[in-house]
Amino acid sequence: MTRYPRDFRGHGATPPDAAWPENARIAVQFVVNYEEGGENCILHGDAASEAFLSEIVGAAPWPGQRHWNMESIYDYGARAGFWRLHRLFTNAGIRPTVYGVASALARAPEQVEAMQDAGWEIASHGLKWIDYKDHDAESEAADMAEAIRLHTEVTGEAPRGWYCGRTSVNTVALAAETQAFAYISDTYDDDLPYWMDADGRAQLIIPYTLDCNDMRFATPQGFNSGDQFYAYLRDTFDALYAEGVEGAAKMMSVGLHCRLVGRPGRVQALKRFVEYIQGFEGVWTPRRIEIAEHWHAAHPPAARGLRPSALSKPDFITHFGGIFEHSPWIAERAYELELGPAHDCVAGLHNALCRMFRSASRSERLGVLNAHPDLAGKLAAAKRLTAESTAEQASAGLDALTDAERAQFSDMNAAYVAKHGFPFIIAVKDHDKAGILRAFEQRIANETPVEFTTACKQVERIARLRLEDMF
């Protein structure tokens, strides 16, 4: 038995309307990543220089050496780029969220003071701007704890949001375990916040972005000019704004770095985008913590419903062993599949059960067909049907037949079984009594191989309807 942890389902085909304050049609959230002074550098006790997100194309770490050019590029972000972004957002009346690397904030008292005076949120961006992919969980947790401590010491407040960025597979779980954060943003998997189960506790996730992000100025096949950056941001906004007009308001994240978009040749693109969105009605530009507070209030975590992938094998079979009539072996086999969040819904679980039915031998599938009772037959008269079959036959009025109708069904049942070797099966909930009789008359004439296929499809349809009733 394996369980697949990735969630391909999310909010599903019809995501909720975010219901932003004042009926805003979109939330556009700006993030300023403050990393300068927290990057890899032997001055910071690291083994090599930084090689990520700079103007140096193809940069590589320099083990044991300072990289003067790299340091200087990062310094630009603190010395000039930050203040350019600070002026832009202050003049526009927008308060962004800062992803602040704790060690970088400790080296930037003037910038921190400016952030706080302007009412910017300062979320945690980890202790250092380094890659955690090779860290074990214990050492990463220790750095996380120190990041929270140092952040609180430097800013006077504990961070309420978390984004590491250069994560390990453990990062999100470790951040959730601290129970310190109103939200975590180390995902890129949705246009809306959502709740994640963290060992039985609901943790809010506010996804971030790597596409509406100025980091693509420093990556291959990224943005080569401010015009490309502006066009991409504008097109993203237009698509999401239109969805909001249609009643499905979304969130747009814009990721920024002081040393990248803070350059004069790029900041004008950001300025044009800010001016563009301010020309629309119903645009909310909150800090990330405000999105979290709204989601906590307007979309609290729902009570945990039926989650097939989390059930024990006995409970799984108890719940779903009767979905295919008197054939619990289908549920037993389905339990051994690679089930996960995608199967914790009607469509997902139905697919898993049907896979086991379809992959069974012909004799096994024939056994499932023969497990079904005759329509309005002797078992129904003796009240010996399963609860599911009883309800289904009653839904089409087969529990209240006249003597003539009962005789007609009895004759047709006998003729059908004599020809095909299995009972006539139809999803009675899809039909009324007259429609069932018409289908009966038509299908008796089918060749048995054709009718076998038809009957199997009807069995799958019955299973689907039973699951819909259950969920």
C-alpha positions in Angstrom: 0.0 0.0 0.0 1.4 3.4 -1.0 0.0 6.9 -0.4 0.9 9.7 -2.8 1.3 13.0 -0.9 1.1 15.5 -3.7 -2.2 17.2 -4.1 -3.3 17.7 -7.8 -6.9 18.4 -6.7 -6.7 21.7 -4.9 -9.9 23.8 -5.0 -11.1 21.7 -8.0 -13.0 22.7 -11.1 -15.0 25.4 -9.3 -12.7 27.2 -6.9 -14.4 29.4 -4.3 -14.8 33.1 -4.8 -12.2 34.7 -2.5 -14.8 37.3 -1.4 -12.1 39.9 -0.9 -13.0 43.0 1.2 -15.3 45.6 -0.4 -16.0 43.1 -3.2 -12.6 43.5 -4.8 -12.3 41.6 -8.0 -8.6 40.8 -7.5 -6.0 41.0 -4.8 -2.6 42.1 -6.1 0.1 41.4 -3.6 3.6 42.8 -3.9 6.6 41.1 -2.2 9.9 42.7 -1.7 12.6 40.0 -1.0 15.2 41.5 1.2 18.3 39.2 1.0 21.2 41.5 0.7 23.7 40.6 3.5 22.1 37.2 4.0 23.5 35.5 0.9 26.3 32.9 0.7 29.5 34.7 1.6 32.6 33.5 3.5 32.2 36.6 5.7 28.9 35.0 6.9 30.6 31.7 7.7 29.7 30.0 4.4 32.0 27.7 2.4 31.7 29.7 -0.8 30.4 32.8 -2.5 26.9 33.3 -3.8 26.0 32.2 -7.3 22.2 32.8 -7.5 20.1 35.7 -8.9 22.6 38.3 -9.9 23.7 40.1 -13.1 26.5 37.6 -13.5 25.3 35.0 -16.0 26.4 31.5 -15.3 28.0 32.5 -11.9 29.5 29.6 -9.9 30.4 29.5 -6.2 34.0 30.3 -5.3 34.9 27.9 -2.5 36.9 29.7 0.2 37.0 33.0 -1.6 35.1 36.2 -1.5 33.5 37.1 -4.9 33.9 40.9 -4.9 31.7 41.5 -8.0 28.9 39.3 -6.6 29.0 41.1 -3.2 28.9 44.4 -4.9 25.8 43.5 -6.9 24.0 42.4 -3.8 25.2 45.6 -2.1 23.4 47.6 -4.8 20.1 46.2 -3.7 20.6 47.5 -0.1 22.2 50.8 -1.0 20.1 51.9 -4.0 17.5 49.4 -5.1 15.6 49.2 -1.8 15.2 52.9 -1.6 14.0 53.2 -5.1 11.3 50.6 -4.4 10.5 52.3 -1.1 9.8 55.6 -2.9 7.7 53.9 -5.6 5.4 52.0 -3.2 5.2 54.9 -0.7 4.1 57.3 -3.5 1.6 54.8 -4.8 0.1 54.2 -1.4 0.9 50.5 -1.4 2.2 48.6 1.5 4.0 45.4 0.3 5.1 42.4 2.3 8.9 42.0 2.8 10.4 38.5 2.8 13.2 39.4 5.1 16.2 37.2 5.6 16.9 37.5 9.4 20.7 37.9 9.0 20.2 40.4 6.2 17.7 42.5 8.3 20.2 42.5 11.2 22.7 44.2 8.9 20.2 46.8 7.6 18.8 48.9 10.5 17.9 51.9 8.4 16.0 49.8 5.8 14.1 48.0 8.6 13.2 51.3 10.2 11.9 52.5 6.8 9.9 49.4 6.3 8.2 49.7 9.6 7.6 53.4 9.3 5.8 52.8 6.0 3.7 50.0 7.5 5.2 47.2 5.5 4.8 43.7 6.8 8.1 41.9 7.4 7.7 38.2 7.1 10.5 35.7 7.6 12.7 34.6 4.7 14.7 32.3 6.8 18.0 32.8 8.7 20.3 33.0 5.7 19.7 33.2 1.9 21.1 29.7 1.3 19.9 26.4 -0.2 18.4 23.9 2.3 17.9 21.0 -0.1 20.8 19.0 1.5 20.1 20.0 5.1 18.7 17.3 7.4 15.5 18.2 9.2 17.2 18.8 12.5 19.7 21.4 11.3 17.0 23.1 9.2 14.7 23.3 12.2 17.5 24.8 14.2 18.1 27.5 11.6 14.3 28.2 11.5 14.2 28.6 15.2 17.1 31.0 15.1 15.5 32.9 12.2 12.4 33.5 14.3 14.5 34.5 17.3 16.8 36.9 15.4 13.9 38.4 13.4 12.0 39.2 16.6 15.2 40.7 18.1 15.9 42.9 15.1 12.3 44.0 14.3 10.7 43.9 17.7 8.0 41.5 16.5 7.8 37.9 15.7 7.2 37.1 12.0 3.7 36.0 11.2 4.5 34.8 7.7 7.1 32.4 6.4 8.9 31.9 3.0 12.2 30.2 2.7 12.4 29.9 -1.1 15.5 27.7 -1.3 13.7 24.8 0.4 14.2 21.2 1.3 11.4 18.7 1.2 11.0 19.2 4.9 10.6 23.0 5.0 6.8 23.5 4.9 6.2 20.7 7.4 8.9 22.2 9.7 7.4 25.7 9.5 3.9 24.3 10.2 5.2 22.4 13.2 6.4 25.6 14.8 2.7 26.8 14.9 4.3 30.3 14.7 2.9 31.4 11.3 -0.5 32.7 10.2 0.6 31.6 6.8 3.3 29.8 4.9 4.2 30.7 1.3 6.6 28.0 0.1 4.3 26.7 -2.6 3.5 27.9 -6.2 0.5 25.7 -6.8 -2.6 27.9 -6.8 -4.1 31.3 -7.4 -5.8 31.3 -4.1 -4.9 30.5 -0.5 -5.8 27.1 0.9 -5.7 25.0 4.1 -3.1 22.3 4.4 -3.4 19.5 7.0 -0.4 19.6 9.2 -0.6 16.5 11.5 -4.2 17.2 12.2 -3.9 21.0 12.4 -5.0 23.3 9.7 -2.2 25.5 8.3 -2.9 28.3 5.9 -0.9 28.3 2.7 -0.7 31.5 0.6 1.1 30.4 -2.6 3.8 32.6 -4.1 5.0 33.1 -7.7 8.1 32.4 -9.7 6.6 33.6 -13.0 5.4 37.1 -12.0 8.8 37.6 -10.5 11.8 39.8 -11.4 14.1 36.9 -10.8 13.5 36.0 -14.5 15.8 39.0 -15.3 18.6 36.8 -13.9 17.6 33.4 -15.4 18.0 31.9 -18.9 14.9 32.5 -21.1 13.7 35.1 -18.7 12.9 38.8 -19.1 15.4 40.6 -21.3 13.8 44.0 -20.9 11.4 45.9 -18.7 8.8 45.9 -21.4 8.7 42.1 -21.3 8.3 42.2 -17.5 5.5 44.8 -17.7 3.6 42.9 -20.5 3.7 39.6 -18.5 2.4 41.3 -15.3 -0.3 43.1 -17.3 -1.5 40.0 -19.1 -1.6 38.1 -15.8 -3.6 40.8 -14.1 -6.0 41.0 -17.1 -6.7 37.3 -17.0 -7.3 37.2 -13.2 -9.3 40.4 -13.2 -11.6 39.0 -15.8 -12.2 35.9 -13.6 -13.0 38.2 -10.7 -15.5 40.1 -12.8 -17.1 36.7 -13.5 -17.5 36.0 -9.8 -14.3 34.0 -9.1 -11.9 36.5 -7.5 -8.3 35.5 -7.4 -5.0 36.6 -6.0 -1.9 37.8 -8.0 1.5 37.7 -6.4 4.4 39.9 -7.7 7.9 38.9 -6.6 10.6 41.6 -6.4 14.2 41.8 -5.4 16.0 45.1 -4.6 19.1 44.3 -6.6 17.1 43.3 -9.7 14.0 45.4 -10.3 15.6 48.1 -8.2 17.8 48.9 -11.2 16.8 52.1 -13.1 16.3 50.3 -16.4 13.7 47.9 -14.8 11.9 49.8 -12.1 10.0 51.8 -14.7 8.3 48.6 -15.8 7.1 48.1 -12.3 6.0 51.7 -12.0 3.9 51.3 -15.2 2.3 48.2 -13.9 1.3 49.9 -10.6 -0.2 52.8 -12.5 -2.0 50.4 -14.8 -3.8 48.5 -12.1 -4.7 51.7 -10.3 -6.8 52.5 -13.3 -9.2 49.7 -12.5 -12.0 49.5 -10.0 -12.1 46.7 -7.4 -8.3 46.2 -7.0 -7.1 45.4 -3.5 -3.3 45.7 -2.9 -2.9 44.1 0.6 0.0 42.9 2.6 0.2 39.2 2.8 -0.8 39.1 6.4 -4.0 40.9 5.5 -4.8 38.1 3.0 -4.2 35.6 5.8 -6.4 37.5 8.2 -9.2 37.7 5.6 -8.9 34.0 4.7 -9.0 33.0 8.4 -12.2 35.0 8.8 -14.0 34.4 5.5 -12.8 30.9 4.6 -12.0 29.1 7.9 -10.9 25.5 7.6 -13.8 23.2 7.0 -14.5 20.2 9.2 -12.5 17.2 7.8 -14.8 15.1 5.7 -14.4 11.6 4.4 -10.8 11.0 3.3 -10.5 7.6 1.7 -6.8 7.8 1.3 -6.3 8.2 5.0 -8.5 5.3 6.1 -7.2 2.0 7.4 -7.8 -1.0 5.2 -10.6 -2.4 7.3 -12.3 1.0 7.4 -11.8 1.5 3.7 -13.5 -1.8 2.9 -16.3 -1.1 5.4 -17.0 2.2 3.7 -16.6 1.1 0.1 -16.9 -2.7 -0.1 -20.5 -2.4 -1.1 -20.1 0.2 -3.9 -19.9 -2.7 -6.3 -22.7 -5.1 -5.4 -21.5 -7.8 -3.1 -18.0 -7.4 -4.4 -15.7 -6.2 -1.6 -12.7 -7.5 -3.4 -12.8 -4.5 -5.6 -12.3 -2.1 -2.6 -9.6 -4.4 -1.2 -7.6 -4.1 -4.4 -8.3 -0.4 -4.8 -6.8 0.2 -1.3 -3.5 -1.1 -2.5 -3.3 1.6 -5.3 -1.2 4.8 -5.0 -4.1 6.7 -3.4 -3.7 10.3 -2.3 -5.6 13.6 -2.1 -6.7 13.2 -5.7 -8.8 10.2 -4.6 -10.5 11.9 -1.7 -13.5 12.9 -3.8 -16.2 11.2 -5.8 -14.3 11.3 -9.1 -11.0 10.1 -7.7 -12.4 7.2 -5.6 -14.7 6.1 -8.5 -11.7 6.0 -10.8 -9.7 3.9 -8.4 -12.5 1.4 -7.9 -13.3 1.2 -11.6 -9.7 0.5 -12.4 -9.8 -2.6 -10.3 -13.1 -3.7 -11.9 -11.8 -3.1 -15.4 -8.5 -4.9 -14.8 -10.2 -7.9 -13.3 -10.7 -11.1 -15.4 -13.8 -11.6 -17.4 -15.0 -14.3 -14.9 -14.5 -11.9 -12.0 -16.5 -9.2 -13.8 -19.2 -11.7 -14.6 -19.3 -12.5 -10.9 -20.0 -8.8 -10.2 -22.8 -8.8 -12.8 -24.3 -11.9 -11.3 -24.2 -10.3 -7.9 -26.7 -7.8 -9.0 -30.4 -8.7 -8.3 -33.1 -8.9 -10.9 -35.0 -5.7 -11.3 -38.3 -6.0 -9.3 -37.5 -9.7 -8.9 -38.0 -12.2 -6.1 -35.3 -10.7 -3.8 -37.1 -7.4 -4.0 -40.4 -9.0 -3.2 -38.8 -10.8 -0.2 -37.1 -7.6 0.9 -33.7 -9.2 0.7 -32.0 -6.5 -1.4 -29.0 -4.6 -0.2 -29.9 -1.1 1.3 -28.4 0.5 -1.8 -30.4 -1.6 -4.3 -33.6 -1.2 -2.3 -33.2 2.6 -2.5 -32.3 2.6 -6.1 -35.2 0.4 -7.3 -37.6 2.5 -5.2 -36.3 5.7 -6.8 -37.7 4.5 -10.1 -41.0 3.2 -8.6 -40.0 -0.4 -8.9 -41.2 -1.1 -5.4 -44.8 -0.2 -6.4 -45.6 -2.1 -9.5 -49.0 -3.3 -10.6 -49.4 -7.1 -10.9 -49.2 -6.7 -14.7 -46.0 -4.7 -14.5 -44.4 -7.2 -12.1 -45.3 -10.0 -14.4 -43.8 -8.1 -17.4 -40.5 -7.6 -15.5 -40.4 -11.2 -14.4 -40.8 -12.4 -18.0 -38.2 -10.0 -19.3 -35.7 -10.9 -16.5 -36.1 -14.6 -17.4 -35.6 -13.9 -21.1 -32.6 -11.7 -20.6 -30.8 -14.1 -18.3 -31.5 -17.0 -20.5 -29.9 -15.3 -23.5 -26.9 -13.5 -21.8 -26.2 -15.4 -18.7 -26.4 -12.5 -16.2 -29.1 -10.2 -14.9 -30.3 -7.0 -16.7 -28.4 -4.2 -15.0 -29.2 -0.5 -15.4 -28.6 2.6 -13.3 -32.3 3.0 -12.4 -31.7 6.5 -10.9 -31.0 7.8 -14.4 -34.4 6.6 -15.7 -38.1 6.4 -14.9 -40.1 3.1 -15.0 -41.1 3.6 -18.7 -37.5 4.3 -19.7 -36.2 1.2 -17.9 -38.7 -0.9 -19.8 -37.7 0.6 -23.1 -34.0 -0.1 -22.4 -34.9 -3.6 -21.3 -36.7 -4.4 -24.6 -33.8 -2.9 -26.7 -30.9 -4.6 -24.8 -32.4 -8.1 -24.8 -31.7 -8.1 -28.6 -28.0 -7.2 -28.3 -25.3 -9.8 -28.9 -24.0 -11.0 -25.6 -20.4 -9.5 -25.9 -22.0 -6.1 -26.6 -24.4 -6.5 -23.7 -21.6 -7.6 -21.4 -19.8 -4.4 -22.1 -23.0 -2.3 -21.7 -23.8 -4.1 -18.4 -20.2 -3.4 -17.1 -20.6 0.3 -17.9 -23.9 0.4 -16.0 -22.3 -1.3 -13.0 -19.7 1.6 -13.0 -22.5 4.1 -13.3 -24.3 2.6 -10.4 -21.1 2.8 -8.4 -20.7 6.5 -9.2 -24.2 7.3 -8.1 -23.6 5.4 -4.8 -20.5 7.3 -4.1 -22.2 10.6 -4.8 -24.8 9.7 -2.3 -22.1 8.7 0.2 -20.1 11.9 -0.2 
